[in-house]
């Protein structure tokens, strides 16, 4: 049962919807009732044996890889940084 994310260009809002099978024919934006909603690719948090990846202090599990490391640790040299 995926939770999909949508964008409504009419009111520029983003919202999520639990989708069971296919979207209903009367699917519309919950804010403005616009019918021109588009599905967008969402960011997601990966989970491992102990829960969400990250430092556990409000970190969503997303990390920016690169020379400066990531927000998941202070050492800038963890598994999430690579």
C-alpha positions in Angstrom: 0.0 0.0 0.0 2.1 2.9 -1.2 1.7 6.5 0.0 2.1 8.6 -3.1 3.0 12.3 -3.2 1.2 14.7 -5.5 1.6 18.4 -6.6 -1.3 20.6 -7.6 -0.2 23.3 -10.1 -3.4 25.3 -9.5 -2.7 26.1 -5.9 1.0 25.0 -5.8 0.4 22.6 -2.9 1.9 19.2 -2.2 0.0 16.4 -0.5 0.2 12.7 0.1 -2.4 10.0 -0.6 -2.6 6.3 0.5 -3.4 4.5 -2.8 -5.0 1.1 -2.8 -4.9 -0.1 -6.4 -5.6 2.9 -8.7 -6.6 6.4 -8.2 -10.4 7.1 -8.2 -11.8 9.0 -11.2 -12.8 11.9 -9.1 -9.3 12.4 -7.5 -8.6 16.0 -6.8 -6.5 18.3 -4.8 -7.8 18.5 -1.2 -7.0 22.2 -0.9 -8.5 23.7 -4.1 -10.3 20.7 -5.7 -8.2 21.1 -8.8 -8.2 18.0 -11.1 -4.7 18.7 -12.7 -2.7 17.0 -10.0 0.6 15.4 -10.9 2.5 12.6 -9.1 5.9 13.6 -7.9 8.8 11.5 -6.7 9.1 11.7 -2.9 12.2 11.5 -0.8 12.2 8.6 1.5 14.0 7.3 4.6 15.8 4.0 4.4 15.5 1.7 7.4 17.9 -0.9 8.7 17.9 -3.3 11.5 17.7 -0.7 14.2 15.3 1.8 12.6 15.7 4.9 10.5 19.3 5.7 9.4 20.7 8.8 10.8 21.6 10.1 14.2 18.1 9.6 15.8 17.9 13.2 16.9 15.3 14.4 14.4 17.3 13.4 11.4 15.0 12.1 8.6 17.6 9.6 7.4 18.5 11.7 4.3 22.2 12.5 3.8 24.1 14.7 1.4 27.1 12.8 0.2 30.3 14.6 -0.7 33.6 15.9 0.7 31.9 17.8 3.5 30.2 14.7 4.8 26.6 14.5 5.8 24.2 15.7 8.5 24.0 12.2 10.0 27.2 12.4 12.0 29.8 14.8 13.3 32.8 12.8 12.2 32.0 13.3 8.4 33.3 9.8 7.9 30.4 7.4 8.5 28.7 4.9 6.2 26.0 7.5 5.3 28.7 9.9 4.0 29.9 7.5 1.3 
